[in-house]
């Protein structure tokens, strides 16, 4: 029995070449069996397998695309370019690809992932230009995981002692293949850094000094590696970035494994998205084979990194549980930048101390539908690198809804940290017990308390517990001893508290005084 190897999808024209049969003859043979096939049709593997068994008694075997890629793996590889802010990562990419991406970056800071491909000495190289700020650590770690080689860009302007600790820690944890690139060497040719156990190249992303040699070295280094990291089996591709261009919302996708045909789905951990059209180099296609950079228009994907092209229960979903207290502040954050969005979620999920805010992060421009959501759920609105219609903006202001716009991710994160003392340690300074309740006009109440431990300053934050359950967190309006306003009360003092935005005073409540350090 003859054996033929084909991929998951194959055209009729390709199939008849493999079978060495006339195309019209093949269509006639199928017609006589009651099967109608068109000349330009794309056939699935199972269909071809059954047809060839019936018509010719041939055995059709599916090519394992993953193995095929692995067997030719040294024909292409992935390089991630990482480094601190302003180390010259994007400028290096601009020199290699003759672009001017760095000139268009706001504040000359990379806040998204750029992916570019080229051929060099018959090797196809995919470059990932990654953000440098530590807020993007999760993004950096993701690309380091599957990259074959890492270029760590070290600016000659910096001193080694205070350079790149966060990035080097990630690389050491992942045991990655690293080349240190001492950049901006045109400024100081005689300055040297010593990095033990790592290959070092001197370059200038400004004038191109050493860049060609760097890529040559990376190819030789790659070919010398005995163990080549490849993609795990639990995903087939990832979302690289997203942005608006000519009123279209563009998402860049990198297909890492297998192949993909349009009119099928991308499967994320909680969603499945139907893909109608894909573009490769701005040309519409209906099929692609990995590794491949594709773009998709006007689909708002989930804020996840990875997807599969086949439905399978492969993702381990890590849910971050936060008990929702009734006085938590809800923030609705919208951005057109996938890298920024996923970094905001990572920041929120990794907060050590937070029982003050909830966030919802969404991709795309801010619309009337978003405004209605914010009204219904009493959300404050934060936009970062986002488009908003002036009419909608006026409606937000007229409705007195909290609204802020940001350009840089670190400004938004700083806002949260400063406003809510996030990621600071709580220090308990005292405890009070509610012994009596006094009326205070307009249905307000005064909590008559005794300080059972430590002290309470009027500037301190407080937490209120009922039978060990936290029911409120906030601030004090007034603090009095015998109708006299005071700044501080100490152990065994009896005092009266009027609490901001809380009036459900009950005898027996415990009040904890807190400062953040």
Secondary structure, 3 states (H helix, E strand, C coil): CCEEEECCEEEHHHHHHHHCCCHHHHHHHHHHCCCCCCCCCEEEHHHHHHHHHHHHCCEEEECCHHHHHHHCHHHEEEEEEEECCCCCHHHHHHHHHCCCHHHHCHHHCCCCCEEEEEEECCEEEEEEECCCCHHHHHHHHHHHHHCCEEEEEEECCCCHHHCCHHHHHHHHHHCCCEEEEEECCCCCCCCCCCCCCCEEEECCCCCCCCHHHHHHHHHHHHHHCCCCCCCCCCCCEEEEEEEEECCEEEEEEEECCCEEECCEEEECCCCEEEECCEEECCEEECEEECCEEEEEECCCCCCCCEEECCCCCCCCCCCCCCCCCCCCEEEEEEECCHHHHHHHHHHHHCCCCCCCEEEEEEECCECHHHHHHHHHCCEEEEEECCCECHHHHHHHHHCCCCEEEECCHHHHHHHHHHHHCCCCCEEEEEEEEEEEEEECCCCCEEEEEEEEEEEEECCCEEEEEECCEEEEEECEEEEEECCEECCEEECCCEEEEEECCCCCCCCCCEEEEEEEC
